[in-house]
């Protein structure tokens, strides 16, 4: 069995299934604008190996669900309406808005919406059968909010990973070489519309495999940051996450607007000669990854470290 990951043609059903998963792995490894910025943001913000892996998992679950749906849509011949410059531009803008909104909220409020009254009445926090005395320690953030408020002011609360699930679903609407192969080469090989979603699901699972690994790595890196106290690790991780979400989101919005105004941008790129999708032609998507993850991530790191020193989060 010969599997061509770059340009598969005339594949059998079994080959299509294997290729779908392997292409997902390659997609998860290569710098892709629809996965890396978001996974990096939430994984670093979780500041732990386990939290980073969870961020990769949750993002990929949303991504896999979306790719499964579009794979089914492709099987019945409707995917063509999404393969346009307008679809690219709109997807970038929506992803950017979702990233920026999360980033600005995290930085502005340093906490996440929750409703104490409903939680208390429904027993979500304290339990329906606990006495007032038993509830007191768990409701301390309301009656004696000093410790939690210090965390919120100092920016040491972890980034909410549930948002990664939503971002994964939105990001899945992006189209590139991998999506074209899944939707127009591999999905049509399925025996019936009942199985049209399978290639998209396997592709998502392949991506998930690598995103969990990278997420764990990013989270572990922050956990082992040198010369930082426990709160310092949390503070720096959260600050970097906020930077990438906010300014990376703005970069995506600008990129999406430019594509809508100048659709020809999608045809421009640097040919590398590398027969790996996402690396063979470095276009606007690749540079959005570099801007969001590398440039903004580095700026966020140095900004966070400078502020952490002033706050006394750096040990001698």
Secondary structure, 3 states (H helix, E strand, C coil): CCCCCCCCCCCCHHHHHHHHHHHHHHHHHCCCCCCHHHHHHHHHHHCCHHHHHHHHHHHHHHHHHHHHHHHHHHHCCCHHHHCCHHHHHHHHHHHHHHHHHHHHHHHHHCCCCCCHHHHHHHCCCCCCCCCHHHHHCCCHHHHCCHHHHHHHHHCCCCCCCHHHHHHHHHHCCCCCHHHHHHHHHHHHHCCCHHHCCHHHHHHHHHHHHHHHHHHHHHHHHHHCCCCECHHHHHHHHHHHHHHHHHHHHHHHHHHHHHHHHCHHHHHCCEECCCCCCCCCEECHHHHHHHHHHHHHHHHHHHHHHHHHHHCCCECC
